[in-house]
Amino acid sequence: DLPIRLFVGEVTKTIIENNETSSTETQTAYLYAHMDFSVAYNKDQVIAATVSPGNPIALELDFHEQSLKIRFTYSARWESTGYPYAERQRRLEN
C-alpha cells in the first residue's frame, strides 16, 4: 500500500477594518473539485503515487440548509521510472 494524503479543501479568513477600533472577520470555505493523480511505475509495478488538488469552489459556511451539486473531475498521468520496486518504501522516508 502507498499512502496518499491531501487536503480536500480549506478555509480562509478575511479581516476588514471598519474603522480604527473595529473590524469584521469573514470566512470562506473552499472545496477542491479536481484531483490530479500522478503514478510512477516500473514495468507492471506501481512505485509511487501523488495527488494534487485544484479548482477550488467557494462554499457558503451555512450550506447545511442548501443542496449542493458539485461536479468533481480528475486527471491521471502514468510515468515510467527505473526506480526498483524493492526500494519504493525508501521514497516515503525522504
JONOR-V43363 format. One record per residue. N is the residue number from 1. RES is the residue in one letter. BURIAL is + if it has 16 or more other ideal C-beta (glycine too) atoms within 10 Angstrom, else -. Layout:
# JONOR-V43363
N:RES:BURIAL / N:RES:BURIAL
This chain:
# JONOR-V43363
1:D:- / 2:L:- / 3:P:- / 4:I:- / 5:R:- / 6:L:- / 7:F:- / 8:V:- / 9:G:- / 10:E:- / 11:V:- / 12:T:- / 13:K:- / 14:T:- / 15:I:- / 16:I:- / 17:E:- / 18:N:- / 19:N:- / 20:E:- / 21:T:- / 22:S:- / 23:S:- / 24:T:- / 25:E:- / 26:T:- / 27:Q:- / 28:T:- / 29:A:- / 30:Y:+ / 31:L:+ / 32:Y:+ / 33:A:+ / 34:H:- / 35:M:+ / 36:D:- / 37:F:- / 38:S:- / 39:V:+ / 40:A:+ / 41:Y:+ / 42:N:- / 43:K:- / 44:D:- / 45:Q:- / 46:V:- / 47:I:+ / 48:A:+ / 49:A:- / 50:T:- / 51:V:- / 52:S:- / 53:P:+ / 54:G:- / 55:N:- / 56:P:+ / 57:I:- / 58:A:- / 59:L:+ / 60:E:- / 61:L:- / 62:D:- / 63:F:- / 64:H:- / 65:E:- / 66:Q:- / 67:S:- / 68:L:- / 69:K:- / 70:I:- / 71:R:- / 72:F:- / 73:T:- / 74:Y:- / 75:S:- / 76:A:- / 77:R:- / 78:W:- / 79:E:- / 80:S:- / 81:T:- / 82:G:- / 83:Y:+ / 84:P:- / 85:Y:- / 86:A:- / 87:E:- / 88:R:+ / 89:Q:- / 90:R:- / 91:R:- / 92:L:- / 93:E:- / 94:N:-
